[in-house]
């Protein structure tokens, strides 16, 4: 089989991964469905970038994602790695082995290990800048706190640790520099913005807004 694939441990089924993104979950809309009850409806996704493959925990699961037994938020994968989604396990194959140039190794190392809450903060930070609006600044600490339903002080502590992890020096526009680095590394992706529905003509009452998808700060099992 050409290209990356996973072998599901319980069934032995071999499933090829899509060219860009493959979603994993228990829900009907997932590209690869796992029936184990410990798996969330939308649990994680595999992302392919050229010859490289990484797995991203979507932060919507109570049971998390692990690579070789280690909890992760985002992790570049090697051939033979075992990825666990809750109690369900799959082994990754088909990833080409190659001698990486030093600059590629440095680029991969530039993305530090992140906790799930740090991924939540980064996602909320970058959400305004990834919208369709032009020249939108990243979210403020207050806006991130409101989005994640935590205190502003807690968000500021997370941001300080993230500045250190990503080696963002002190100075002006520090949040913007952090957001730019996160987007450049592909740690967050644009999310579609659903425009509000207009009121029905002549009704005099506004139309109901469609239900929004769960944000990074709200867990769904």
C-alpha positions as CSV (number, residue, x, y, z in Angstrom):
1,X,0.0,0.0,0.0
2,X,1.4,3.4,-1.0
3,X,1.4,6.3,1.5
4,X,0.7,6.4,5.2
5,X,-1.9,4.1,6.7
6,X,-3.0,2.8,10.1
7,X,-3.7,-0.8,11.2
8,X,-6.5,-0.9,13.8
9,X,-5.4,-3.2,16.6
10,X,-8.8,-4.7,17.5
11,X,-9.8,-5.7,13.9
12,X,-6.5,-5.8,12.0
13,X,-8.1,-3.6,9.4
14,X,-5.7,-1.5,7.4
15,X,-7.0,2.0,6.5
16,X,-5.1,4.4,4.1
17,X,-4.9,8.0,5.2
18,X,-6.3,10.8,3.1
19,X,-3.8,13.1,1.2
20,X,-4.3,16.0,3.7
21,X,-6.5,15.4,6.8
22,X,-8.1,12.2,8.1
23,X,-10.5,12.6,11.1
24,X,-10.8,9.8,13.7
25,X,-13.8,9.3,15.9
26,X,-16.9,7.4,16.9
27,X,-19.3,9.7,15.1
28,X,-20.8,9.0,11.7
29,X,-19.0,12.0,10.1
30,X,-15.5,10.8,11.0
31,X,-13.4,9.5,8.1
32,X,-12.3,6.5,10.2
33,X,-14.9,5.3,12.7
34,X,-13.9,3.5,15.9
35,X,-16.7,2.0,17.9
36,X,-14.9,1.8,21.2
37,X,-17.0,3.8,23.8
38,X,-13.9,5.6,25.1
39,X,-13.5,7.3,21.7
40,X,-15.2,10.6,21.2
41,X,-17.5,11.4,18.3
42,X,-14.7,13.6,16.9
43,X,-11.5,12.5,18.7
44,X,-8.4,13.4,16.6
45,X,-7.1,13.9,13.1
46,X,-4.1,12.8,11.1
47,X,-2.5,15.6,9.0
48,X,-0.1,14.9,6.1
49,X,2.4,17.6,5.1
50,X,4.6,16.3,2.2
51,X,6.3,13.1,3.5
52,X,5.5,13.9,7.1
53,X,2.5,12.8,9.2
54,X,1.4,14.1,12.5
55,X,-1.6,13.5,14.8
56,X,-3.6,16.2,16.6
57,X,-5.8,15.6,19.6
58,X,-8.9,17.8,18.9
59,X,-9.4,18.6,22.6
60,X,-13.0,17.3,22.6
61,X,-12.3,14.0,24.2
62,X,-12.3,13.1,27.9
63,X,-9.8,10.2,27.3
64,X,-7.2,12.0,25.1
65,X,-4.8,10.8,22.5
66,X,-1.4,9.0,23.2
67,X,1.6,8.1,21.1
68,X,3.5,5.1,22.3
69,X,1.8,5.6,25.7
70,X,2.5,9.3,26.1
71,X,-0.3,11.8,26.2
72,X,0.0,14.4,23.3
73,X,-1.7,17.4,21.9
74,X,0.2,17.3,18.6
75,X,3.0,14.9,17.6
76,X,5.0,14.2,14.4
77,X,4.8,10.4,13.8
78,X,7.4,7.9,12.7
79,X,6.8,4.6,11.0
80,X,5.6,2.0,13.6
81,X,4.3,4.4,16.2
82,X,1.3,3.2,18.2
83,X,-1.4,5.9,18.5
84,X,-4.1,5.4,21.2
85,X,-7.5,7.1,21.0
86,X,-8.9,6.4,24.4
87,X,-8.7,2.6,24.7
88,X,-8.6,2.1,20.9
89,X,-5.1,1.6,19.4
90,X,-3.7,1.7,15.9
91,X,-0.2,1.3,14.5
92,X,1.0,3.8,11.9
93,X,2.8,2.5,8.7
94,X,3.8,3.6,5.3
95,X,5.8,6.7,6.4
96,X,9.0,7.0,4.4
97,X,12.2,6.9,6.3
98,X,14.8,9.4,5.2
99,X,17.9,11.3,6.2
100,X,16.5,14.7,7.2
101,X,18.6,17.8,6.6
102,X,19.6,19.7,9.8
103,X,17.3,22.6,9.0
104,X,14.3,20.2,8.7
105,X,15.2,18.7,12.1
106,X,15.4,22.2,13.6
107,X,12.0,23.1,12.1
108,X,10.4,20.0,13.6
109,X,12.0,20.7,16.9
110,X,10.6,24.3,16.8
111,X,7.2,23.0,17.7
112,X,7.4,22.2,21.5
113,X,5.3,19.6,23.3
114,X,2.0,21.2,24.4
115,X,-0.6,20.4,27.0
116,X,-4.2,20.2,25.9
117,X,-5.0,23.4,27.8
118,X,-2.1,25.2,26.0
119,X,-3.5,24.1,22.7
120,X,-6.9,25.5,23.8
121,X,-5.3,28.9,24.6
122,X,-3.4,29.0,21.3
123,X,-6.5,28.1,19.4
124,X,-8.5,30.9,21.1
125,X,-5.6,33.3,20.6
126,X,-5.4,32.7,16.9
127,X,-9.1,32.4,16.1
128,X,-9.7,36.1,15.2
129,X,-6.5,36.2,13.0
130,X,-7.7,33.1,11.1
131,X,-11.1,34.5,10.3
132,X,-12.0,36.0,6.9
133,X,-11.6,39.5,8.3
134,X,-8.4,41.3,7.2
135,X,-5.9,42.8,9.6
136,X,-7.5,41.3,12.7
137,X,-5.4,41.2,15.8
138,X,-5.1,38.0,18.0
139,X,-7.5,37.7,20.9
140,X,-6.7,39.5,24.1
141,X,-6.2,37.6,27.4
142,X,-9.7,38.8,28.5
143,X,-11.2,37.4,25.3
144,X,-9.4,34.1,25.7
145,X,-10.6,33.9,29.3
146,X,-14.2,34.5,28.2
147,X,-13.9,31.9,25.4
148,X,-12.5,29.2,27.7
149,X,-14.5,30.1,30.8
150,X,-11.4,30.6,33.0
151,X,-9.9,33.5,34.8
152,X,-7.8,36.1,33.0
153,X,-5.0,35.5,35.4
154,X,-4.9,31.8,34.4
155,X,-4.7,32.8,30.8
156,X,-1.9,35.1,31.4
157,X,0.1,32.4,33.2
158,X,-0.5,30.1,30.2
159,X,0.7,32.8,27.8
160,X,3.9,33.4,29.8
161,X,4.7,29.7,29.6
162,X,3.9,29.6,25.9
163,X,6.2,32.6,25.3
164,X,9.0,30.6,26.9
165,X,8.2,27.4,25.0
166,X,8.2,29.2,21.6
167,X,11.0,31.6,22.6
168,X,9.1,34.8,22.0
169,X,11.2,37.5,23.5
170,X,9.7,40.4,25.5
171,X,8.6,43.5,23.7
172,X,5.7,45.0,21.8
173,X,3.1,42.8,20.0
174,X,4.2,39.7,21.9
175,X,0.8,38.0,21.4
176,X,0.9,38.8,17.7
177,X,4.4,37.3,17.4
178,X,3.3,34.2,19.2
179,X,0.2,33.8,17.0
180,X,2.3,34.2,13.8
181,X,4.7,31.5,15.0
182,X,1.9,29.1,15.9
183,X,0.2,29.6,12.5
184,X,3.5,29.2,10.7
185,X,4.1,25.9,12.4
186,X,0.6,24.7,11.5
187,X,-0.5,24.1,15.1
188,X,-3.9,25.8,14.4
189,X,-5.9,25.9,11.2
190,X,-8.5,28.3,9.9
191,X,-12.1,27.5,11.1
192,X,-15.0,28.3,8.8
193,X,-17.0,31.3,10.0
194,X,-20.8,30.9,9.7
195,X,-22.4,34.3,8.9
196,X,-25.5,35.1,11.0
197,X,-28.8,34.5,9.2
198,X,-30.7,37.6,8.2
199,X,-34.2,38.2,9.5
200,X,-37.0,36.9,7.2
201,X,-38.2,39.8,5.1
202,X,-41.3,41.3,6.6
203,X,-41.3,39.1,9.7
204,X,-39.9,41.8,12.0
205,X,-38.1,39.1,14.0
206,X,-34.5,38.0,13.6
207,X,-33.7,34.5,12.4
208,X,-32.2,32.1,14.9
209,X,-28.5,31.7,14.7
210,X,-27.3,28.2,13.7
211,X,-25.8,26.2,16.6
212,X,-22.1,26.7,16.7
213,X,-19.6,23.9,16.8
214,X,-18.0,23.2,20.2
215,X,-15.0,25.5,20.9
216,X,-11.7,24.4,22.2
217,X,-12.7,25.2,25.7
218,X,-15.8,23.1,25.8
219,X,-15.4,19.3,26.0
220,X,-17.7,16.9,24.2
221,X,-17.6,13.2,24.7
